[in-house]
Amino acid sequence: MLTGELKNKIDRLWDIFWTGGLTNPLDVIEQMTYLMFIHDIEDKVTPLHQWSYLKELPAAQMYATVQEQVFPLIKNLHEDKHSAYSKYMGDAVFKIPTPHMLERIVTAMDDLYAKMEQLRAADTRGDVYEYLLSKLATAGVNGQFRTPRHIIRLMVELMRPTPTDTICDPACGTSGFLVEAGEFLKTHHRQEIYADQAKSKHFMSGMFHGYEMDRTMLRIGAMNMMAHGIEHPDIQYRDSLSAQNTDTECYSLLLANPPFKGSLNTDTVHKGLQKGRKTKKTELLFLSLFLRLLKVGGRCACIVPDGVLFGASAAHKAIRQTIVEDHCLQAVISMPSGVFRPYAGVSTAILIFTKTGHGGTENVWFYDMQADGYTLDDKRTPAACTDIPDIIARFHNLEAEITRHRTDVSFLVPKQEIASNDYELSINKYKKSQHTRVEYPPAADILSDIRSIQVEIDRNLAELEDLLQEDMPE
C-alpha cells in the first residue's frame, strides 16, 4: 500500500502536467511512462546513465538532450528489438511542451524515486504505477474502460493461477488482469517459483501474454507489468479478432474484460470466429476467440454484458449452447449495474468455464451479487457491504451449494433445465422471489385514524386563527 506521502508526491507530479497543458489522463500517464523507461534503463542497461546525467543539466539543454538524443537512443537500443524497453518505446512521441515543465517533472520524479528507494518495499514501484492508472477517469474508445481492481482481484481469486499456467488477456488494456495474476502467484507460490530456475524463467518471460490494439495502452500495459517485476512480458500490438491472430490452443488460463461495443470491420474478422454463429457483436466474437485460444483443460473467467446471457438471436443462443454442451460451464456471477460507473452503467456478469471439447456441464452455479464494497453511483465511494468474500468462499466449496434454494443469493441449476430454456443464463430466469406477507389493520380502523387526524388538524387551525386575531391591530 502507498503511504500518504507517496500519494502526495504523485499528485504534485500529476499537477505539473495538468498546469502545463497536458490534461488528457492517457497523455499524462504515457509521458510519465516514457520518463520511467528512461529512469529504469539506467539500472537495466549499462553503461547508460541518462537519468543521472539529465537531472544535472540546465532546463534548455535537458530538453534538447531528451528530444534529440535519449528518445532516438532508446528506440534503437537493440537492433533485434528484443529489449522490452526498445520494443515498447518504438513509436514513442515526446509531448512535454517546454524545457521548464520537463525540468519540474524530472525534479519531482527524482524526488518520488528517492522516496521509493527509501521505503525499500518490494511492491512500492508497482503500487505507484497502479495509483497513476487509478487516475484514468474517462472512458476510452471502442468500448474500453478500466476494470475496477477489486473485480479483477475477485476473478483472479476465483481462478487461482498456478506456476505452470500460461495466462492470456486478449484485450489487455493496462494489463490489470495479468498484473493481478502475477501478484497472486507471488503471494501464494513465491518459493515454488523462485526456487525453481525453469519456473522462474517461465514467470518472467513465458507466462504472461496480452494483446492490445491501442498503442498507448500497449505501452502503459507493458510498463505496468515491468513495474510489478515481470521482466519480459509478451504484450503485443494485435487485433485479437482479426485474421492476423492465428493463435490456437496456446493458453491454460484466460482472464478478460473485452470491449462490448465499438467499430468493427467485419471484413477483417477471423472467419473461424463466426463459424455457425455469424455476428458483428464483439462480445460474442470474443467468446468464440476464448474457446479457440484455450488449450483443452484450459480455464476462462471473463466479463460479459447481460445481453450475452439472454439474447434471443441465433448467434447468442449458439455460443451459449456451445459453452454449455461442448465444454463445461461452471459459474455465472451477475454483478449490479453500478460496478463500472462512472464509465458505463451496463449490467454485466462473470462467466467461468473450462474448455473440454466433449461437454462436462452438470450444474451451473449462479450468484446474485448485490454489493461490491462501493456505492453504486458515479462517485463509487467505499461502502461496508460487499459480497466478494462470500462469492470466493462459495465458489471454492460448490458441494455445499447443493442444498441452497432458488430464493438464496446463490444456487445450482441443472444443465437440463438450462437447455430447456434456450440455454438462457440470466439469473432472473431461475431465481425465485420470496414474498413476505404484510398484515394491515382493517379498513374501518384506518378510516377512524384518518378522521382523528383530521379533527386534530382542524383544532390546530382554529387555535392558529385565534392567535392571528389577537395580534391584529384595533
C-alpha positions, -999 to 999 in steps of 0.1 A, spaced: 0 0 0 12 35 -8 19 59 20 1 93 21 34 110 14 40 90 -18 5 97 -30 10 134 -24 42 133 -44 24 116 -73 -4 141 -71 21 170 -73 37 154 -103 3 150 -119 -4 187 -113 27 197 -131 15 180 -162 -20 195 -159 -9 231 -152 15 227 -181 -13 220 -206 -13 182 -208 -48 174 -195 -57 141 -212 -50 114 -185 -38 90 -211 -12 115 -224 -1 122 -188 5 86 -180 21 79 -214 46 107 -209 53 95 -173 58 61 -187 85 73 -211 103 90 -184 101 60 -161 116 39 -190 145 64 -192 150 63 -154 148 25 -152 171 18 -181 200 32 -160 197 1 -139 190 -23 -167 215 -13 -194 250 -3 -185 270 19 -191 240 41 -200 234 68 -173 207 91 -189 189 100 -157 219 109 -136 232 130 -164 199 146 -173 189 159 -139 222 179 -137 216 198 -169 201 232 -173 164 231 -185 170 240 -221 199 215 -225 179 188 -207 150 193 -231 171 192 -262 190 161 -249 158 142 -242 142 151 -275 172 147 -298 193 120 -282 176 100 -254 144 92 -273 162 80 -305 187 60 -284 160 41 -266 140 34 -297 171 18 -313 187 3 -282 189 -31 -298 187 -38 -335 170 -71 -329 143 -53 -308 145 -80 -281 148 -54 -254 115 -47 -237 124 -11 -234 132 -6 -271 102 -27 -281 76 -6 -263 93 27 -269 95 21 -307 69 47 -317 71 70 -287 62 107 -292 76 133 -268 48 157 -259 61 177 -230 58 212 -244 86 233 -226 120 229 -210 108 244 -178 80 219 -175 104 190 -182 128 203 -155 100 204 -130 88 169 -139 123 154 -137 129 170 -103 95 157 -90 102 122 -104 137 121 -89 121 130 -55 95 103 -60 121 76 -68 142 87 -38 113 82 -15 105 48 -31 141 37 -26 140 49 10 109 27 17 125 -4 0 92 -22 -2 91 -48 -29 57 -38 -43 61 0 -40 70 6 -76 40 -14 -88 18 4 -64 30 37 -77 21 28 -112 -13 14 -101 -20 47 -84 -12 65 -117 -36 42 -135 -64 49 -110 -64 84 -124 -78 72 -157 -112 87 -150 -126 89 -186 -138 61 -208 -116 51 -238 -126 44 -273 -140 13 -288 -158 3 -256 -126 4 -235 -129 13 -198 -108 3 -169 -119 -28 -149 -121 -20 -112 -91 -35 -94 -113 -53 -68 -133 -70 -96 -100 -81 -112 -88 -94 -79 -121 -113 -74 -117 -131 -108 -81 -140 -101 -90 -153 -66 -118 -174 -82 -93 -189 -108 -63 -193 -85 -35 -193 -111 -7 -218 -107 31 -216 -116 26 -239 -146 -2 -218 -161 3 -198 -194 -20 -168 -190 -35 -145 -216 -57 -114 -218 -66 -108 -254 -79 -73 -247 -54 -64 -220 -55 -26 -218 -34 -16 -189 -27 -53 -181 -46 -53 -149 -56 -89 -151 -21 -101 -159 -6 -79 -131 -31 -93 -105 -24 -128 -116 13 -122 -111 7 -107 -76 -14 -138 -67 14 -161 -77 40 -141 -58 18 -142 -27 8 -179 -28 36 -196 -48 67 -174 -43 90 -202 -30 79 -226 -57 86 -200 -85 118 -185 -73 134 -218 -61 130 -235 -95 150 -220 -124 126 -232 -151 95 -219 -133 112 -186 -125 121 -182 -162 86 -191 -172 72 -165 -147 95 -137 -160 92 -143 -198 68 -170 -208 37 -170 -185 20 -136 -193 6 -127 -227 -16 -98 -238 -30 -83 -270 -39 -47 -274 -50 -25 -304 -42 9 -288 -5 16 -289 -7 40 -259 -24 14 -238 1 -12 -251 30 8 -237 12 15 -204 2 -21 -200 38 -33 -207 52 -7 -182 27 -19 -156 39 -54 -160 75 -44 -157 68 -22 -127 54 -53 -110 85 -73 -116 77 -92 -148 109 -85 -168 98 -96 -203 60 -96 -206 46 -106 -240 23 -76 -247 17 -74 -284 0 -49 -307 -27 -70 -322 -63 -70 -332 -74 -101 -314 -105 -107 -336 -87 -103 -369 -75 -129 -393 -39 -119 -384 -44 -135 -350 -39 -172 -357 -32 -183 -321 -49 -216 -313 -49 -237 -281 -20 -217 -266 -31 -208 -231 -42 -226 -200 -59 -196 -184 -78 -166 -199 -88 -135 -178 -105 -108 -197 -130 -80 -199 -132 -75 -237 -149 -45 -253 -187 -47 -256 -192 -23 -284 -174 -1 -309 -165 -1 -345 -159 -35 -361 -146 -41 -396 -163 -74 -404 -140 -79 -434 -110 -83 -411 -126 -106 -386 -112 -141 -385 -138 -163 -403 -134 -191 -379 -149 -170 -351 -182 -167 -370 -185 -203 -379 -221 -214 -371 -229 -181 -355 -224 -151 -378 -225 -119 -358 -210 -84 -356 -212 -83 -318 -177 -81 -303 -188 -98 -270 -199 -129 -289 -168 -130 -311 -146 -127 -281 -163 -158 -265 -156 -177 -297 -120 -165 -296 -116 -176 -259 -126 -211 -269 -101 -211 -297 -72 -197 -276 -76 -222 -247 -59 -255 -245 -81 -284 -237 -85 -283 -200 -78 -245 -201 -100 -222 -179 -116 -189 -186 -130 -161 -164 -144 -132 -184 -169 -103 -181 -198 -102 -205 -227 -78 -208 -261 -92 -196 -273 -94 -232 -250 -124 -238 -269 -142 -211 -304 -139 -226 -300 -125 -261 -325 -142 -285 -305 -141 -317 -293 -173 -333 -257 -162 -326 -264 -156 -289 -281 -190 -285 -254 -208 -304 -225 -195 -283 -243 -203 -251 -252 -238 -263 -216 -244 -274 -202 -234 -239 -229 -255 -221 -230 -286 -243 -195 -289 -258 -175 -276 -228 -180 -271 -190 -197 -240 -178 -192 -237 -141 -205 -203 -129 -225 -172 -138 -220 -143 -114 -243 -114 -120 -230 -80 -110 -250 -49 -102 -251 -23 -130 -232 3 -109 -199 -17 -109 -185 1 -139 -197 36 -131 -188 63 -139 -176 48 -172 -208 29 -180 -240 18 -164 -243 -15 -183 -252 -47 -163 -226 -74 -165 -218 -109 -154 -187 -130 -149 -187 -163 -168 -164 -191 -157 -159 -221 -179 -134 -248 -189 -126 -259 -225 -131 -297 -227 -143 -303 -263 -166 -331 -250 -190 -314 -226 -189 -318 -188 -215 -292 -177 -237 -308 -150 -248 -280 -127 -242 -243 -132 -236 -221 -102 -254 -188 -101 -247 -159 -77 -266 -127 -75 -241 -101 -64 -258 -71 -47 -228 -52 -33 -191 -50 -42 -178 -28 -14 -185 5 -31 -216 27 -36 -232 20 -70 -235 57 -80 -210 77 -101 -189 86 -70 -182 49 -62 -171 57 -26 -161 28 -3 -190 11 15 -191 -15 43 -213 -41 25 -196 -65 0 -205 -100 -14 -170 -106 -27 -156 -127 2 -188 -148 1 -186 -153 -36 -150 -166 -33 -157 -189 -4 -188 -204 -20 -172 -209 -54 -144 -230 -39 -169 -251 -20 -197 -258 -46 -206 -291 -29 -222 -272 -1 -243 -252 -26 -264 -283 -35 -288 -276 -5 -293 -239 -14 -327 -227 -25 -336 -206 -55 -346 -178 -31 -309 -176 -19 -283 -153 -34 -266 -184 -49 -278 -218 -61 -271 -245 -86 -292 -251 -118 -290 -285 -137 -278 -284 -172 -310 -300 -185 -331 -271 -171 -308 -246 -188 -310 -265 -221 -348 -265 -220 -348 -227 -216 -328 -220 -249 -296 -220 -228 -306 -188 -211 -281 -178 -184 -298 -149 -168 -302 -155 -131 -336 -139 -132 -348 -169 -152 -341 -193 -124 -342 -172 -92 -374 -173 -72 -386 -142 -52 -396 -147 -16 -427 -128 -8 -433 -117 28 -470 -113 38 -477 -79 52 -507 -75 76 -526 -42 76 -553 -30 100 -589 -33 90 -602 -5 67 -626 8 93 -597 13 118 -576 31 91 -606 54 83 -611 61 120 -575 71 124 -577 95 94 -608 112 109 -590 116 143 -560 132 125 -584 155 106 -601 166 139 -566 174 153 -557 194 122 -590 214 124 -584 221 161 -548 234 154 -561 256 126 -587 271 149 -561 279 175 -538 295 149 -567 317 137 -574 329 172 -537 338 177 -537 358 145 -569 376 155 -553 387 188 -522 400 171 -542 421 146 -543 459 154 -576 475 166 
